[in-house]
């Protein structure tokens, strides 16, 4: 399946939110983490996204240390009214020290970060502004309160959070309405179902799964990170992609491939269809943001929104996450899973 009509739409964060495609686009890989990018192909992929109705474009100030936002600026200038732009703050980097990372939720940093993102993006208002990671050392009400100030100032339209627990989402929502919660959710990663998904459903918060293809593992293209990934690909250090973990996890894809053959689809499309159907299972709006740098892959991903898995197929896929070996990251300390009780 390599072509698709425009995908269906949903409202981000309820009736007052913007209308967006039921699948979004994660732009992170255009700038770093997944090896080299051919700029012309990446820009063509963005054009393909709009053609397919994929209108939620997701970036962050950390991606390429600002380069990803700058890359998107010309696209936004040409299509501002057609795009719902999401970006994030909270992880500080330094150009002179590539290894440096610091978690920042303090008000002074938030105010500086939004101005820097607006400048790089070349826009006056960010549609959806996420706290990328939570720093438990900063009172949540203080951070979310500062984000709410940005809404009142017209610099931001809607607020989002990433990698928070259900109780944290409720705490933030009590300060200001939260339109979206972005966390990893896929056939390989389901820890968000402990508390975050239920809270989002209860509050009417849109869930935005990142890495819905398990960082590409669910495409079936990788079995050995050392052999299958380039030297600059950060997945070479991810526990699920290395050593015996990779071998065991690759074997878990057999039912995905079997179901894909039944639908005349790819394993990636079945994995995305499973994520999309979480909306019906849990009673909330779900807008996954798979990323790619290829037009053909973008259209393949969008076509997955039309696939409906049967109850028997969903049951066959149900055990997979519990059998995955290796954590999502080498260091899980800044994830919501680390703060679940």
QUIGINOR-V795607 format. One record per backbone hydrogen bond with DSSP energy under -1.0 kcal/mol. NH is the residue of the N-H (numbers start at 1). CO is the residue of the C=O. E is the energy in kcal/mol with one decimal. If there is no record, write none. Layout:
nh={NH:NH}
co={CO:CO}
e={E:E}
This chain:
nh={7:10:12:17:20:22:24:25:26:27:30:31:32:42:43:44:45:46:47:48:49:50:51:52:53:54:55:57:58:59:61:65:67:68:70:71:72:76:77:78:79:82:84:86:87:89:92:97:100:102:104:110:111:112:113:114:115:116:117:118:119:120:121:122:123:126:128:129:130:131:132:138:143:144:145:146:147:148:149:150:151:152:153:154:155:156:157:158:160:161:162:163:169:170:171:172:173:174:175:176:179:180:181:182:185:186:193:194:197:199:200:201:202:203:204:205:206:207:208:210:214:217:218:219:220:225:227:228:229:233:234:236:237:238:241:246:247:248:249:250:251:253:254:257:258:259:260:261:262:263:265:270:271:272:273:274:275:276:277:278:279:281:282:283:284:287:289:298:299:300:301:302:303:305:306:307:314:315:316:317:318:320:323:335:339}
co={52:20:18:14:10:8:288:56:290:58:27:28:28:38:39:40:41:42:43:44:45:46:47:48:50:49:53:84:25:86:88:62:64:63:66:67:68:72:73:74:75:79:55:57:128:130:102:94:97:92:90:106:107:108:109:110:111:112:113:114:115:116:117:118:118:155:85:158:87:160:89:135:139:140:141:142:143:144:145:146:147:148:149:151:150:150:126:127:129:180:131:182:165:166:167:168:169:170:172:172:159:159:206:161:210:189:190:191:192:195:196:197:198:199:200:200:179:285:181:183:211:214:213:216:217:241:224:224:225:230:33:233:234:235:238:242:243:244:245:246:247:250:251:253:254:255:256:257:258:259:260:266:267:268:269:270:271:272:273:275:276:277:278:279:279:207:209:294:295:296:297:298:299:302:303:304:310:311:312:313:314:317:320:332:336}
e={-2.8:-2.6:-2.5:-1.7:-2.9:-2.5:-3.2:-2.8:-1.6:-2.7:-1.9:-1.7:-1.2:-2.2:-2.5:-2.0:-1.9:-1.7:-1.9:-2.2:-1.9:-1.7:-2.1:-1.9:-1.2:-3.0:-1.1:-2.1:-3.0:-2.7:-1.8:-2.3:-1.3:-2.1:-1.9:-2.4:-1.6:-2.5:-2.5:-1.5:-1.4:-1.8:-2.7:-2.8:-2.0:-1.9:-3.4:-1.4:-2.0:-1.5:-3.6:-2.2:-2.4:-1.7:-3.2:-2.2:-1.2:-2.2:-2.4:-2.5:-2.0:-2.4:-2.7:-1.4:-1.4:-2.6:-1.9:-2.7:-2.7:-1.7:-3.5:-2.0:-1.8:-3.0:-1.9:-1.6:-2.0:-2.4:-1.5:-1.2:-1.2:-2.1:-1.9:-1.4:-2.1:-1.3:-2.5:-1.2:-2.5:-2.0:-1.5:-1.6:-2.3:-2.2:-2.2:-2.5:-2.6:-1.5:-1.5:-2.1:-2.6:-1.1:-2.6:-3.0:-1.3:-2.5:-1.8:-1.8:-2.2:-1.8:-2.5:-2.4:-2.2:-2.1:-1.2:-2.4:-2.4:-3.0:-3.1:-1.7:-2.0:-1.6:-2.2:-1.5:-1.8:-1.6:-1.0:-3.3:-1.7:-1.8:-2.9:-1.8:-1.8:-1.4:-1.9:-1.1:-1.4:-2.6:-2.8:-2.3:-1.3:-1.4:-1.1:-2.5:-2.2:-2.3:-2.2:-2.1:-1.5:-1.6:-2.9:-1.8:-2.4:-2.3:-2.6:-2.2:-1.6:-2.8:-2.2:-1.6:-1.5:-1.9:-2.8:-1.5:-1.3:-2.7:-2.3:-2.2:-2.4:-1.9:-2.9:-2.5:-2.0:-1.6:-1.8:-1.4:-2.6:-2.2:-1.8:-1.6:-1.3:-1.4:-1.9:-1.9:-1.6}
